[in-house]
Amino acid sequence: MSKHDEIANKLAKKFGTEYKSDKGIDLVLSDKVIEVETKKSGIAQGIKQVEKSSKPRYLAVNNINLKNALEATTNTGIGVMRQTGNIAKRASRKR
């Protein structure tokens, strides 16, 4: 199992939802969407994946990419979540 799947499955369990590995956003909850990224090169794609959602949007990243994700999401309204599900930066709405 990849690191990505490992984190996505752990978060799915924590938030009581299903991890859909095959399409779209990794985790879709009633109150937020979460895209898991484990590689720096995937962060921009992760942002693209969630930016059109009307719900609060989060990138969940492993510790190595926390700083990269925080920088990449500056002024996007997209929140950043640690691989444990703890929020490092709250999602906000950009108007």
C-alpha positions as CSV (number, residue, x, y, z in Angstrom):
1,M,0.0,0.0,0.0
2,S,1.3,3.4,-0.9
3,K,1.9,6.1,1.7
4,H,-0.9,8.1,0.0
5,D,-3.4,5.2,0.4
6,E,-2.3,4.7,4.0
7,I,-2.9,8.3,5.0
8,A,-6.2,8.4,3.0
9,N,-7.5,5.2,4.6
10,K,-6.5,6.5,8.1
11,L,-8.3,9.8,7.5
12,A,-11.4,8.0,6.0
13,K,-11.6,6.0,9.2
14,K,-11.1,9.0,11.4
15,F,-13.8,11.0,9.7
16,G,-16.2,8.1,9.1
17,T,-16.2,8.2,5.3
18,E,-15.0,6.2,2.4
19,Y,-11.7,6.7,0.5
20,K,-12.3,6.7,-3.2
21,S,-9.0,6.0,-4.7
22,D,-10.2,5.9,-8.3
23,K,-11.9,9.2,-8.9
24,G,-11.8,12.8,-8.0
25,I,-11.3,14.1,-4.5
26,D,-9.9,11.4,-2.1
27,L,-12.4,12.1,0.7
28,V,-15.7,13.8,0.4
29,L,-17.5,14.5,3.7
30,S,-20.8,16.3,4.3
31,D,-18.9,19.3,5.7
32,K,-15.5,19.3,3.8
33,V,-13.4,17.7,1.1
34,I,-9.9,16.4,1.6
35,E,-7.3,15.6,-1.0
36,V,-4.3,13.6,0.2
37,E,-0.8,14.5,-1.2
38,T,2.4,12.8,-0.2
39,K,4.7,14.3,-2.8
40,K,5.8,17.9,-3.2
41,S,5.1,17.6,-7.0
42,G,1.5,16.6,-6.3
43,I,0.5,19.6,-4.2
44,A,-0.4,21.9,-7.2
45,Q,-2.5,19.1,-8.7
46,G,-4.1,18.5,-5.3
47,I,-5.1,22.2,-5.1
48,K,-6.6,22.0,-8.6
49,Q,-8.5,18.9,-7.5
50,V,-10.3,20.7,-4.6
51,E,-10.4,24.3,-5.7
52,K,-13.8,24.0,-7.4
53,S,-15.6,22.4,-4.5
54,S,-18.2,24.5,-2.7
55,K,-17.3,22.9,0.7
56,P,-14.3,23.8,2.9
57,R,-11.3,22.3,1.1
58,Y,-8.3,20.7,2.7
59,L,-5.0,19.2,1.5
60,A,-3.9,16.5,3.8
61,V,-0.1,16.1,3.7
62,N,2.6,14.1,5.3
63,N,5.0,16.0,7.7
64,I,7.7,16.4,5.1
65,N,5.3,18.4,2.9
66,L,3.6,20.5,5.5
67,K,5.7,23.6,4.8
68,N,5.3,23.2,1.1
69,A,1.6,22.8,1.3
70,L,1.2,25.8,3.6
71,E,3.2,27.9,1.2
72,A,1.3,26.6,-1.9
73,T,-2.1,27.3,-0.3
74,T,-1.4,30.9,0.7
75,N,-4.3,33.1,-0.3
76,T,-6.3,30.2,-1.9
77,G,-8.8,29.6,0.9
78,I,-7.6,26.0,1.0
79,G,-6.8,24.5,4.4
80,V,-3.9,22.2,5.2
81,M,-4.3,19.2,7.4
82,R,-1.6,17.0,8.9
83,Q,-1.6,13.3,8.0
84,T,-3.2,12.7,11.4
85,G,-6.2,14.8,10.5
86,N,-5.2,17.7,12.7
87,I,-5.7,21.0,11.0
88,A,-2.5,23.1,10.4
89,K,-4.4,25.8,8.6
90,R,-8.1,26.3,8.5
91,A,-10.0,26.4,5.2
92,S,-11.6,29.8,4.4
93,R,-13.7,31.0,1.5
94,K,-12.1,33.4,-0.9
95,R,-14.5,35.7,-2.5
